[in-house]
Amino acid sequence: MKKLSIIALALLLTGLALNVAYAEKDKGDGGRLLIETSNAELDRTYSNARPVVQPGHYVLLAVSDTGTGMDAETQARIFEPFFTTKEQGKGTGLGLSTVYGVVKQSCGFVWVYSEVGKGTSFKIYLPRVDQPVEKNGAVLPLAEAPRGTETVLLAEDETDVRELAREFLEAAGYTVIETRNGQEALKLAAEHSAEIDLLVTDLVMPGMTGQQLATLLQQSHAGLGVIFMSGYSEHAATEAAQSGSSVRILTKPFNRGALLRAVREVLGVAKKILNRPAFTPVATNSVPR
C-alpha cells in the first residue's frame, strides 16, 4: 500500500476545492465549502455491495459544497481525463481525474453524491496507516449491534441501499414496511393499522424529500422518531435536515452496527418524549442472512 504524502494530499484537496469554487461561482449566491474528516470502518457487508472495496479501517475525507450540483450523466464522467463542463479555455478537465489517480495510488476509494441545485459531496476513503486493509479478505469482527421489536417505515429510492437497510433491520428483529418514495410511504402508513415507531428515510428523493415526508407523518404519528440517510457529509446533511432531538443523520455508506445503534438511540429518545417504556436491546454478533 502506498502511503499518501503531504504533497499528494495537497494536490487532492486543491483539485476538489477548485471544482467546488467553479460550482459555487456558477450558482452565483456565494455558497459554502465543508471539509470534514473522520474514522470509518467498512465491513464485509459493505464490500459485498461494492466489490472493489476491501473491508478494513479507513480515514474518511468528505468535501461538500452547496453549488449547482450535477445530473447523473455528468457524475458518470467526472473522473474522465479532459472531461469538463466549463467553457472552452477555462478548464483542462484534469482536476478530478488527478484526484481519482491520487486516491487509487493510495489504495483508496472515492464516491460522489450530488443533486442538481442542491450541491455535491465527495467522500474519499483512504486506508488507515496504523491498520492496513486485510489482504487475505478475512471478515473483520462486527461491532455489537442492539436488537428491537418495533415497526420501522423504510423509504429509499436506491434499491441496493433500501434492500441492505431492510436486511439489517429484519435480522435484528424489527418489522419493516418498505417503500421507494414519499408518496408511497404516506399511502402505506395510512393503510397500516398498528403503530409505526420509526421512519428511516433518504433525505433526498424524487418528488418528495425525506424532510417533507417526516413532517407529514409526524402530524399523524405523535412522537415518531426519524433517521435521515444521506450521501452528503454529516454536517452538511444535518444542516439540510434541521434535525431535532428525536432525529438523527446516518451518512452513506453505513454498516450494520451504525444503522442499528442509530435506530435504538432515536427510539429511546422518542419513547422518553411519549413516556413509553423502551424495548431493552440485546446485543448480538450474528451476521444477517
Phi, psi and chi 1 to 4 in degrees:
 res  aa     phi    psi   chi1   chi2   chi3   chi4
   1 MET       -  130.8  178.4 -178.8   66.1      -
   2 LYS   -88.4  124.3 -178.1  178.7  178.9 -179.4
   3 LYS   -73.9  146.5  -64.9 -178.8 -179.1  178.6
   4 LEU   -80.5  121.3 -174.4   67.8      -      -
   5 SER   -81.5  164.4   68.1      -      -      -
   6 ILE   -60.0  -40.3  -64.3  -63.1      -      -
   7 ILE   -64.2  -43.4  -65.6  175.7      -      -
   8 ALA   -64.7  -39.2      -      -      -      -
   9 LEU   -63.4  -41.4  178.7   60.4      -      -
  10 ALA   -63.3  -40.1      -      -      -      -
  11 LEU   -64.0  -41.4 -171.0   63.3      -      -
  12 LEU   -62.7  -50.1 -170.8  155.6      -      -
  13 LEU   -66.2  -37.1  -73.4  172.1      -      -
  14 THR   -63.7  -43.8  -60.6      -      -      -
  15 GLY   -60.2  -43.1      -      -      -      -
  16 LEU   -69.5  -42.0  -69.1  173.6      -      -
  17 ALA   -64.3  -39.7      -      -      -      -
  18 LEU   -65.4  -38.6  -73.9  174.2      -      -
  19 ASN   -61.9  -41.9 -174.1   74.5      -      -
  20 VAL   -64.4  -42.5  168.7      -      -      -
  21 ALA   -58.8  -42.4      -      -      -      -
  22 TYR   -66.2  -38.9  -80.8  108.6      -      -
  23 ALA   -65.3  -42.1      -      -      -      -
  24 GLU   -68.1  -37.2  -60.0  -68.8    5.4      -
  25 LYS   -63.9  -41.5 -178.6  179.6  177.9 -178.7
  26 ASP   -64.2  -33.7  -70.2  -18.1      -      -
  27 LYS   -74.4  -34.5 -164.8  170.0 -176.4 -179.3
  28 GLY    81.5   11.2      -      -      -      -
  29 ASP  -123.0   28.0   60.2   -4.7      -      -
  30 GLY    87.6  -74.8      -      -      -      -
  31 GLY    77.1 -179.0      -      -      -      -
  32 ARG  -138.3  149.4  -62.1 -176.1   64.2 -172.3
  33 LEU  -118.3  126.1  166.4   65.6      -      -
  34 LEU  -118.3  127.6  -62.5  172.4      -      -
  35 ILE  -120.3  121.7  -61.1  177.3      -      -
  36 GLU  -132.1  149.7  -58.8  172.7   75.8      -
  37 THR  -132.5  149.8   59.0      -      -      -
  38 SER  -164.4  164.8   64.7      -      -      -
  39 ASN   -83.0  149.3  -71.4  -43.0      -      -
  40 ALA  -144.1  143.6      -      -      -      -
  41 GLU  -117.9  119.7 -179.4  179.6  -13.4      -
  42 LEU  -104.2  114.4  -56.7 -177.5      -      -
  43 ASP   -93.4 -177.6   59.4   17.9      -      -
  44 ARG   -61.1  -35.3  174.9   61.1   63.9 -174.3
  45 THR   -61.9  -41.7  -54.3      -      -      -
  46 TYR   -66.3  -41.6 -179.3   73.6      -      -
  47 SER   -68.2  -26.7   68.5      -      -      -
  48 ASN   -65.1  -35.2  -72.8  -19.5      -      -
  49 ALA   -77.0  -29.6      -      -      -      -
  50 ARG  -128.6   88.2  -63.9  179.1 -173.7 -100.0
  51 PRO   -57.2  -23.1  -24.7   34.5      -      -
  52 VAL   -73.6  -12.3  -63.4      -      -      -
  53 VAL   -90.3  131.2  175.1      -      -      -
  54 GLN   -91.9  132.2  -69.6  -67.2  -40.8      -
  55 PRO   -59.5  144.5  -20.0   31.7      -      -
  56 GLY   159.8 -171.8      -      -      -      -
  57 HIS   -97.3  130.7  -63.3  -84.7      -      -
  58 TYR  -129.3  163.8  -69.5   79.3      -      -
  59 VAL  -105.1  127.6  172.1      -      -      -
  60 LEU   -98.1  126.9  167.3   61.3      -      -
  61 LEU  -114.6  114.9  170.0   64.3      -      -
  62 ALA  -112.5  127.2      -      -      -      -
  63 VAL  -121.5  115.0  178.7      -      -      -
  64 SER  -123.8  152.0  -52.9      -      -      -
  65 ASP  -138.2  169.7   66.3   62.2      -      -
  66 THR  -114.6   35.9   55.8      -      -      -
  67 GLY   -83.3 -149.1      -      -      -      -
  68 THR   -76.9  -20.1   54.9      -      -      -
  69 GLY    75.2  176.9      -      -      -      -
  70 MET  -135.9  146.8  -63.8  177.5  -77.3      -
  71 ASP   -81.6  172.4   57.8   25.0      -      -
  72 ALA   -62.4  -37.1      -      -      -      -
  73 GLU   -64.0  -41.8 -177.1  178.8   -7.9      -
  74 THR   -68.2  -42.2  -58.8      -      -      -
  75 GLN   -59.0  -34.7  -69.6 -179.8   55.2      -
  76 ALA   -68.2  -16.3      -      -      -      -
  77 ARG  -120.4   -1.2  -60.0 -170.7   60.4 -166.9
  78 ILE   -62.9  -23.9   55.0  172.6      -      -
  79 PHE   -94.4    3.7  -64.4  117.2      -      -
  80 GLU   -73.3  134.5  -66.2  179.0   11.7      -
  81 PRO   -58.8  135.2  -22.7   33.4      -      -
  82 PHE    74.2    1.8  -52.1  110.2      -      -
  83 PHE   -80.9  129.6  174.0   75.2      -      -
  84 THR  -148.8  149.4 -180.0      -      -      -
  85 THR  -102.7    2.8   58.3      -      -      -
  86 LYS   -81.3  165.5  -55.3  178.9 -174.4   71.6
  87 GLU   -65.4  156.7  -61.8  175.3   17.6      -
  88 GLN   -58.4  132.5 -172.8  172.9    3.0      -
  89 GLY    87.6   -3.5      -      -      -      -
  90 LYS  -111.9    4.2  -65.9 -159.5  173.9  178.0
  91 GLY  -163.3  143.0      -      -      -      -
  92 THR   -88.9  -20.4   62.8      -      -      -
  93 GLY    76.4   17.9      -      -      -      -
  94 LEU  -109.6   -8.6  -67.2  175.0      -      -
  95 GLY   -59.9  -57.1      -      -      -      -
  96 LEU   -76.4  -27.7  -70.2  179.3      -      -
  97 SER   -67.7  -33.2   64.2      -      -      -
  98 THR   -66.4  -42.8  -60.1      -      -      -
  99 VAL   -57.3  -46.9  168.1      -      -      -
 100 TYR   -60.7  -42.6 -175.5   83.4      -      -
 101 GLY   -63.9  -42.6      -      -      -      -
 102 VAL   -62.3  -43.8  169.2      -      -      -
 103 VAL   -64.3  -45.3  172.4      -      -      -
 104 LYS   -65.4  -37.9  -75.7  -58.7  177.6 -176.9
 105 GLN   -64.2  -23.6  -73.0  175.3    8.0      -
 106 SER   -96.6   13.3  -57.6      -      -      -
 107 CYS    61.6   33.8  -60.8      -      -      -
 108 GLY  -107.3 -172.8      -      -      -      -
 109 PHE  -139.7  147.9  -48.0   94.3      -      -
 110 VAL  -133.5  132.4   55.0      -      -      -
 111 TRP  -123.9  149.3  -46.9  117.2      -      -
 112 VAL  -121.7  136.9   59.3      -      -      -
 113 TYR  -124.3  128.6  -58.7   87.3      -      -
 114 SER  -151.6  147.2 -171.9      -      -      -
 115 GLU  -133.3  131.2  -64.9  -72.8  -22.6      -
 116 VAL   -58.3  128.2  175.4      -      -      -
 117 GLY    83.2   -5.2      -      -      -      -
 118 LYS  -115.4  -31.9  -63.9 -178.3 -179.2  -65.5
 119 GLY   132.0 -176.7      -      -      -      -
 120 THR  -139.3  147.7  -60.0      -      -      -
 121 SER  -133.1  123.5 -176.7      -      -      -
 122 PHE   -99.4  127.6  -70.8   92.1      -      -
 123 LYS  -118.9  116.1  -56.4 -179.8   84.1  168.6
 124 ILE  -111.4  127.0  -63.8  170.0      -      -
 125 TYR  -110.8  119.4  -67.6   86.5      -      -
 126 LEU  -118.2  133.6  -60.4  168.2      -      -
 127 PRO   -57.6  135.2  -23.2   33.8      -      -
 128 ARG   -69.7  134.0 -101.8 -176.4   19.9 -153.4
 129 VAL   -66.0  -34.7  172.8      -      -      -
 130 ASP   -75.2  -12.6   60.5  -14.7      -      -
 131 GLN  -150.8   88.7 -172.0  170.5   -3.7      -
 132 PRO   -61.4  162.6  -19.6   32.0      -      -
 133 VAL   -61.2  137.5  176.8      -      -      -
 134 GLU   -64.4  122.9  -66.5  -74.3  -19.0      -
 135 LYS   -82.3  -23.1  -67.5 -176.6  179.0  179.6
 136 ASN   -87.0    1.4   59.1    6.0      -      -
 137 GLY    73.7   16.7      -      -      -      -
 138 ALA   -64.6  143.3      -      -      -      -
 139 VAL   -74.9  123.6  177.9      -      -      -
 140 LEU   -77.1  148.6  -62.2  176.4      -      -
 141 PRO   -60.0  135.1  -16.0   26.5      -      -
 142 LEU   -81.9  140.5  -70.4  172.2      -      -
 143 ALA   -65.3  149.0      -      -      -      -
 144 GLU   -59.6  132.8  -70.4 -169.7   -8.0      -
 145 ALA  -121.2  128.1      -      -      -      -
 146 PRO   -72.1  153.8   26.5  -33.6      -      -
 147 ARG  -109.5  173.5  -61.4  174.7   61.3   84.4
 148 GLY  -165.9  175.2      -      -      -      -
 149 THR  -127.1    7.3   58.7      -      -      -
 150 GLU   -74.4  172.6  -68.4   88.7  -15.0      -
 151 THR  -100.3  129.7  -62.2      -      -      -
 152 VAL  -119.5  128.9  178.3      -      -      -
 153 LEU   -94.0  118.2  177.1   59.2      -      -
 154 LEU  -110.0  118.7  173.1   64.0      -      -
 155 ALA  -122.9  116.4      -      -      -      -
 156 GLU  -157.8  126.4  166.5   62.8   65.9      -
 157 ASP   -82.6  -18.1   60.1  -52.4      -      -
 158 GLU   -85.0  116.4  -67.9 -174.5   43.9      -
 159 THR   -57.5  -46.4  -57.8      -      -      -
 160 ASP   -61.3  -44.5  -69.3  -14.4      -      -
 161 VAL   -66.7  -42.9  176.6      -      -      -
 162 ARG   -63.0  -45.6 -174.7  177.0   67.3 -109.1
 163 GLU   -66.0  -37.7  -69.6  179.6  -10.2      -
 164 LEU   -66.8  -44.9 -172.7   65.2      -      -
 165 ALA   -63.3  -41.9      -      -      -      -
 166 ARG   -61.4  -42.6 -175.1 -160.2   66.6 -137.6
 167 GLU   -61.6  -44.8 -178.5  179.4  -41.8      -
 168 PHE   -59.7  -46.6  -72.6  162.3      -      -
 169 LEU   -68.4  -46.3  -68.9  165.4      -      -
 170 GLU   -65.8  -37.7  -71.0 -178.1  -20.5      -
 171 ALA   -66.2  -23.1      -      -      -      -
 172 ALA   -92.4    4.7      -      -      -      -
 173 GLY   102.2   -1.8      -      -      -      -
 174 TYR   -82.4  151.8  -64.4   97.4      -      -
 175 THR   -89.9  125.3  -61.4      -      -      -
 176 VAL  -115.1  128.7  179.9      -      -      -
 177 ILE  -103.9  113.7  -55.4  171.1      -      -
 178 GLU  -101.6  136.3 -179.3 -176.1   -7.3      -
 179 THR  -149.8  156.6  175.2      -      -      -
 180 ARG   -97.3  -16.2  -64.8  168.6  -63.1  178.6
 181 ASN  -156.7  175.2   55.0   60.6      -      -
 182 GLY   -66.5  -43.1      -      -      -      -
 183 GLN   -62.4  -43.6  -68.3  -68.8  -11.1      -
 184 GLU   -66.2  -35.5 -173.0  176.4  -60.8      -
 185 ALA   -63.9  -42.7      -      -      -      -
 186 LEU   -62.5  -41.1  -69.0  175.1      -      -
 187 LYS   -64.6  -46.9 -179.9  176.6 -179.4  -67.0
 188 LEU   -66.9  -35.5  -67.9  177.4      -      -
 189 ALA   -65.9  -38.7      -      -      -      -
 190 ALA   -68.5  -31.5      -      -      -      -
 191 GLU   -83.1  -15.5  -65.4  172.8   -9.3      -
 192 HIS   -82.4  118.8 -172.2   70.7      -      -
 193 SER   -78.4  -29.5   56.6      -      -      -
 194 ALA   -86.4  178.0      -      -      -      -
 195 GLU   -74.0  143.2 -176.1  176.6    9.1      -
 196 ILE  -108.3  122.1  -64.8  176.6      -      -
 197 ASP   -92.2  -29.1  -58.2  -75.6      -      -
 198 LEU  -149.4  140.7  177.1   68.9      -      -
 199 LEU  -108.6  123.9  169.6   66.1      -      -
 200 VAL  -114.4  112.4  178.6      -      -      -
 201 THR  -138.1  147.7  177.7      -      -      -
 202 ASP   -64.8  142.7 -169.8   14.8      -      -
 203 LEU   -72.4  -36.4 -173.4   57.5      -      -
 204 VAL  -119.6  115.1  178.6      -      -      -
 205 MET  -134.2  155.9  -66.4 -175.1  -67.2      -
 206 PRO   -63.2  137.0  -20.6   32.3      -      -
 207 GLY    87.3  -53.2      -      -      -      -
 208 MET  -140.9  128.4  178.6 -175.6  -63.5      -
 209 THR   -75.4  162.8   67.8      -      -      -
 210 GLY   -62.1  -35.5      -      -      -      -
 211 GLN   -66.5  -40.7 -170.5  174.6    5.9      -
 212 GLN   -64.1  -41.2  -68.8  170.5  -29.6      -
 213 LEU   -62.4  -45.0  172.8   60.7      -      -
 214 ALA   -62.5  -41.7      -      -      -      -
 215 THR   -61.1  -43.9  -60.9      -      -      -
 216 LEU   -67.5  -41.6  -68.5  171.6      -      -
 217 LEU   -70.0  -34.6  -74.7  173.9      -      -
 218 GLN   -68.8  -18.5  -75.0  174.6  -31.2      -
 219 GLN   -71.0  -29.4  -66.8  174.3    3.5      -
 220 SER  -109.0   -9.0   54.9      -      -      -
 221 HIS  -128.5   89.4  -65.3   77.1      -      -
 222 ALA   -59.8  133.5      -      -      -      -
 223 GLY    76.6   13.5      -      -      -      -
 224 LEU   -63.1  123.8  178.3   70.1      -      -
 225 GLY   -78.8  153.8      -      -      -      -
 226 VAL  -136.7  134.2  179.0      -      -      -
 227 ILE  -120.5  120.8  -65.9  176.2      -      -
 228 PHE   -94.5  123.9  -71.1  119.8      -      -
 229 MET   -93.0  136.0  -60.1  178.9  -70.9      -
 230 SER  -149.2  142.7  174.9      -      -      -
 231 GLY   -81.1  -12.4      -      -      -      -
 232 TYR   -77.6  167.3  -64.5  104.6      -      -
 233 SER   -64.0  159.4   69.0      -      -      -
 234 GLU   -61.1  -42.2 -175.8  171.2   -0.2      -
 235 HIS   -65.5  -45.0 -176.3   74.4      -      -
 236 ALA   -64.1  -41.3      -      -      -      -
 237 ALA   -67.7  -38.5      -      -      -      -
 238 THR   -62.9  -41.5  -59.8      -      -      -
 239 GLU   -63.3  -41.3  -75.0 -168.2  -16.2      -
 240 ALA   -66.6  -37.3      -      -      -      -
 241 ALA   -83.9  -19.3      -      -      -      -
 242 GLN    49.1   55.2  -61.2  175.9  -17.3      -
 243 SER   -69.3  150.6   54.3      -      -      -
 244 GLY  -107.4 -165.9      -      -      -      -
 245 SER   -67.4  -31.5   60.6      -      -      -
 246 SER  -103.0   26.7   60.3      -      -      -
 247 VAL  -126.8  138.0  175.3      -      -      -
 248 ARG  -131.3  153.9  -69.0  -67.0 -179.9  -86.9
 249 ILE  -104.5  129.3  -59.0  -65.9      -      -
 250 LEU  -117.8  109.9 -175.5   64.4      -      -
 251 THR   -81.4  140.6   57.3      -      -      -
 252 LYS   -85.6  142.3  -56.4  174.7 -172.6  176.2
 253 PRO   -79.9  151.9   31.2  -36.1      -      -
 254 PHE  -127.6  154.7   51.7   81.1      -      -
 255 ASN  -102.8  179.1   58.8   28.8      -      -
 256 ARG   -58.4  -48.3  172.9  176.5  172.3  -91.8
 257 GLY   -62.3  -42.3      -      -      -      -
 258 ALA   -62.4  -42.9      -      -      -      -
 259 LEU   -65.2  -49.1  172.0   60.7      -      -
 260 LEU   -69.4  -32.6  -62.8 -177.7      -      -
 261 ARG   -69.0  -39.2  -75.5 -169.5  -68.4  -87.6
 262 ALA   -63.8  -40.2      -      -      -      -
 263 VAL   -59.7  -48.4  166.7      -      -      -
 264 ARG   -65.9  -37.0  -72.1  -78.2   14.6  126.1
 265 GLU   -63.8  -47.4 -178.8 -178.5   -7.2      -
 266 VAL   -67.9  -41.8  172.7      -      -      -
 267 LEU   -63.1  -37.4  -74.7  171.5      -      -
 268 GLY   -63.2  -43.2      -      -      -      -
 269 VAL   -66.2  -44.8  171.6      -      -      -
 270 ALA   -62.0  -40.0      -      -      -      -
 271 LYS   -74.7  -27.6  -71.2  179.3  178.7 -179.4
 272 LYS   -66.3  -38.6  -77.0 -179.8 -178.8  178.2
 273 ILE   -62.8  -38.9  -66.2  173.7      -      -
 274 LEU   -91.1   -1.5  -70.2  177.5      -      -
 275 ASN    58.5   35.0  -65.3  -42.0      -      -
 276 ARG   -99.2  145.9  -64.2 -156.6  -53.4 -100.7
 277 PRO   -66.6  132.4   24.2  -33.9      -      -
 278 ALA   -85.9  148.2      -      -      -      -
 279 PHE   -64.4  134.4  173.1   82.8      -      -
 280 THR   -83.5  113.5  -57.9      -      -      -
 281 PRO   -71.9  149.6   26.0  -33.0      -      -
 282 VAL  -116.9  124.3  177.8      -      -      -
 283 ALA   -69.8  148.3      -      -      -      -
 284 THR  -147.2  148.7  177.5      -      -      -
 285 ASN  -110.8    7.3  -75.4  -41.8      -      -
 286 SER   -68.5  143.7   62.4      -      -      -
 287 VAL   -88.7  130.0  178.4      -      -      -
 288 PRO   -61.4  142.9   21.7  -32.1      -      -
 289 ARG   -79.2      -  -67.2  174.4  -66.6  175.8
